[in-house]
Amino acid sequence: MHEVSPTELKQLLDSNADIQIIDIREDYEYSDFNLGGKNIPLDSVLPNFDKSDAKRTIFICNSGKRSSAIVRTLRVKHQLNNIFSLKGGLEKYLEEN
């Protein structure tokens, strides 16, 4: 599975690495708390996903389940190798950081 751990994401954010974050939670979830990046709810990802020039695109959700599913789908549909899911989602990220 193509995942980024919460620790890796924190390091990438702290170092201002060339990443794009796409938060696939619903708007109300995003407005409660987010790490920045684009908010594209899961139902809108496929028709609205623009391939990024960023070195990595990291999809995030609450638990990592939705983001893992969309990463698998996009990898097959667009043959992308630079997209990842946040392992354990925001719940794990907040627990570890």
N, C-alpha and C positions, 0 to 999 in steps of 0.2 A: 504494500500500500504506500502511496505517496503522501506522506504526512510530515508535518513540522511539529515538533514538540512545543509546549508552552515556553520552555526555557529558550529554545532556539528562536522562537518568535520575539521574545523579549530582547534577546541579543540583537536581532535584526533591527528592531524598532529603535533600540538605544544607539545603534551605530549608523542610523539613517541609511540603511542598505536600500538598494534599488529593488523595492518590492511594491506590489499593489495588493491592497486588502479589499476583498469583496465580502461584505457581511450579508449573508442570505436570509437573515431573520426578517420577520415582519417589521413594518415601520415602527409600531409601538414598542417592540422589543429593542430595536436600535435606539430609539429616543430615550429609553430608560438607562442604557449604558452601551458604550461602544468604544472601539479602539481606533476610530477614524476609518478612513477608507470609504468606498462606495457602499451604499445600501441598495442592494438589488434583491428583493424577496425571491425565494426559491422558485415560485411559479413564473417569475419574469426572467430568470437567468438565461435560459436557452435562447429566447428571441432577442435579448438585449446584451449578450456577452460580446464585448469587443476584445479581440486579442490585444494584449498589452505589449508595449515595448519593454516593460519592466523585466528584470532578470527572473523574478518569481512572482506568481500570483498566488495568494493564499486566501482560500475560502474559509469563512468562519461561521459557526452557528452556536447554539447553546451547548450541545453535547458532543458535536462532531459527527453525528449520524447523517444529518442532511448534507453537510459539507462533503463528507466522504462519498456519498451517493452522486452528488453533482460533479465531483472531480472525476469519478469513474466514467460518468456519461460523457463529459467534455473530452476526456482523453481518447475515448473511442471515436466520438463524432468528429473531432478536429485534429486528432493525432498530436496533442500537445504534451510536451514533456516538462514544461516549466510551471505546472499548476499543482497546488498542494492543498491539503486539508489540515486545519489545526486539530491535532490529536487531543481528544477529550473536550474540545470546544472551549467556549469562554468560561464555563464552569471550572474546568481544570486550570485554565490560565489564571483565573482569579485565586484559586486555591494555592497555586505555586508561586505567584508573584505578588 
